[in-house]
Amino acid sequence: MGRRRSEHLTPLPGPVEVGGGTAELLADADRDGAWELHLDGVPQSHVDLGDPTHLEFEYVRRMGHVVDLVAPAGAPLDVVHLGGGALTLARYVAATRPGSAQRVMELDGRLTDLVRSRLPLPRGARVRVRAIDARAGLAALPDASADLVLVDVFAGARTPAHLTTVEFATDVARVLRPGGTTAWNVSDGPPLRFARTEAATLAAVFEHLALVAEPSTFKGRRFGNLVAVASDAELPVAELTRRCLTDPMPARLVQGAELGTFVGQQAPVTDVDAQPSPQPPAGVFG
């Protein structure tokens, strides 16, 4: 889920009803061959068919940095995507790490059909999409079968509650190989209670954790997307920090004691008490 200026987008004729609502593909007037997917008016994905390495949404670019840094440049990876949308990051992995094997869990099969027909994947991309709930699809994967698990799932504009818990994070850890990494899109606004809880949840499962977001989001000034990066191995903090600081929309990385201060007294969330991420305020995507 991301934000863009609507005046630079031109709709294709007619919305399409998919499983999760009404989908529209909007042409990006600033980039030839680029498209943005909206679902019930909420921006979900941006795809540049001519350059799949272009990542328009700020938080997606930060997840792309994680893709770049989890292994030597160009090395193929086994990647699991929980949430598919327009398959933006799957295209990025295929372009930057040829030969990667990618599995996508996207509940809305009709949405995937629309994306495949209107925004075809690059030739040779090894991307398998399964129409299944993200957590159910994850549970069916073998132990230690992925190098990277990317979590970016929304029902409307909110992350479902069952994808926010210790139990879910534990299953992500099960699927990761030793030294594997997971990156989660966490959508929240002031007072950032949900983000603090998600950080506590991931810290209960993984040894190493960092959060990345724009300073205004960390300071509770606006609703936004934070990216949580977690692993049992050391994270590439220095290079990830550098890349995020030099992005068009610079972001801060928080870890260690500073992250502990951010989390405060928030406890990890379990399946028993989980809640979906908060509803964005009106006008966020306008």
N, C-alpha and C positions, 0 to 999 in steps of 0.2 A: 504494500500500500504506500503510495507516494503522492506528491503534490506537483502540479505544473500550472502554468498560466494558460487558461482556457482559450485566450484570444489567438494563440498560435496553433490551435488544433481545429481540423475540419472533419466533420463526421462522414463516414461512408453512408450510403443510402440505407436507412432503416436499421433500427435496433434489432437484436436477435434474442429471443427468450432461451435461456439456458437453465440448468438445474438450480443455480443459485440466485437467479433474478434476471435482469435485463442487461445484456452485454452490448457495448458499442465499441467499435474500433474507430479511432480518430487519427487522421493524418496529421503529422507534425509539419507545419509549414516551414519550420526552421531547418529541417533536415530531410532531404529527399529520401524516400524509401523508409522513413521511420514512422512508427505507429504507436499509439497509446491505447491500451485496453481499459475501459471503464466498466464497472459492474454496479448497477443501480446508482450511477452517478459518481461512484468512488473510484479514483484512479488506482488501478491494480498493477499494471505493468507497462513498460516502455520497451519497444523493440526497434532496433535499426537493422533492417534486413541487409543493407549494404555493408554495415560494419557492426557485427555482433559484439565487438569489444567495447563499443560505446555504451556506457551505463549512465542513463540520464538521472534517475532518482538518486538522491544523495546516499540514502542508507544502502541501496543496492550496490553503489560504487564501493562503499566500505566493506560489504560482503565480498565484492570482487577482489579487494585487497587481501582478504583472508584466503581466497582461492589461490591468489598469486604466491602467498608466502608459506603455505603449509608443506610445500615440497619444492625441490629445485625447479627452476623455470622450464616449462615445456614437458615435464614428466607427467605421464598419464596417471589419473587417479580413479579410484572407485568412489563415486559420489552418489549420495542419496539426497533427493530434494523432497522435503515434506511441504507440499503446496507447490502448484505448478504455474498458475496464471498463464502468461504468454510465453513461458519457458525462457525468460531472459537470461538467467544465470546458467541454465543448461546450454544455451547457445554460446555463452561466454566461455564456459569450460571447454566445449567442443572446439572453439576457435583457438584458445590459448594453450590447451593441453590435448592435442590430437591423440586419439586412441583411448581416451577415457571412457569407462563404462559407467553410464548414468541411469539411475532408477528414480522415477518421479511418482509420488503418490498425490494424485489430484482427484478429489471426490467428484467433481463436476465433469462427467464424461462429455456432456454436450458442449461445455466450454472448451475442452481439449479438442473436440472435433472442429469447432469454429476456428481455433488457433491454428490447427494443422492445415486447414483448408485455405485460410486467408493469409497466414503468416508461416509458410512452410519452413521446416528446419533445414539447416545447411546439409548438403549432400555429404554422406559419410558420418554424420553425427550419430553416435551410438547412444541413443536416448530411448528408453522404454518407459511409457507412461501407463500407470495402472489406475483405473477409476475406483478408488477405495479411500476410506477415511485414513488420514495420515497415521494415526496411532495404530489402527488395525494393520495397515500396510507395513509399518515398522516392525510390529510384533511378529510378522511372518518372515522377516529377514534372518539369515543365519548370524550366529555370533561372529564377531571380529571379521566382518565382510566389507567394511567401508573405511575409507581414509578420511572422509569428510561428510558430515550430515548438516545440511542447511535447512533451517526451520523458518518458514515464512507463510503461515496459514491464517487466512481470515474467512470468517463467515460474515458477509457484509463488511463492516469496518472494524470488527472485533475478533481477537484471537479466541477460539473456543476454550472453555475452561479446562477440558481434559487434556489440552496440550500445554499446560502451564505448570505441571506438578512434578514432585520428586519421582513419582513412579514413572512418569513419561521420560524424564531426564535419565533415569536409571536404565531404561530400555535403549535410549540413544547411546549411552555409554557401552551397553552390551554389544551393540551393532558395530561400534567403532573398533578398529584395530588398535593395539598398543601404540600410543603416540598420536592417535587420530584426534581430529578437531571437530567441534560443532560451533556453528554460528546461528544465533536466533535474532529475528526481528522482533523487537519489543516496542509496542506502541503505547504511549502514555503521556499524561500532562500533569500539571501541578495538582497535588503535592508529590507526585511520582511514587505513590504507594505501591502501585502495581510493579513498576520497574524495580523498586527496592526488594519486593517480595520475590520477583523472578531471579534477581541476583542472589538472594539468600538460598533459593531453591537450587540453582546451578552450583553454588559453592558447597552445598551439602553433598553433591555427587562428584564434582570434578575438583582436582587439586589446584588447578590454575584457572583464573577467570579475569577477564577485563571487560569493561563497558566502554563503548564509543558513542558519542553524540555531540551535536553542536552545543557550544557553551550555554546558549540561551535555554536549551532544553534541560541541561543539567541544573541550571539555576532556577528552574520552575517558572520561566517566563512565558513558555508557550507549549502547546501540544506538539509532540514530534515522535520520531523513531530513534530508538537506541538500538545498537547492535551489541549483543552479548557474545563473547568469544570464550570458549571453554575447552579444556583439554587436561589430561593427566600428565602431559609433557609441558615443558617450558614453552610459553608463547613467544612469537617474534615481536616482542613489545616495541623495541626501539624502531624497527623499520615500519611497523604498523602505525606507530605514533607519527613518524615522519610523513608517511603517505597521507594520513588523515589531516594533518596540519597544512599540507600543501594542496589539498583539494580545492575546487572552486568555492565550496562552502566548507571552510575549515571545521574540523571536529577535534574534540579532546578525547584522550584515552585515560581512563581511571582504573587503577588496579591497587593491589596491596592494601596498605593502611588507609589510603584515601578511599578506596572502595569500601573498606570496612566501616569507615565513617559515614559514607553514603547509605549503606544498608542499615546501619543503626541497630535497632532492636527488632527489626522485621524478621519473622520466622519463616522457614521454608513452607510452601503450600503443598498439601497432599490432595489426593483424590476426594477425600471426605469434605474438604472445605474450599475447594477451588472455585474461582469466579472467572468469567471471561475478562479480557482487557476492557478498559473503559471506553465508552462511546465517545468518539471525537466530538468536540463542540461544533455547533452550526457554523458554517462558513470556512472551516479549515481547508476545504478543497475548492473553494470558490476562486 
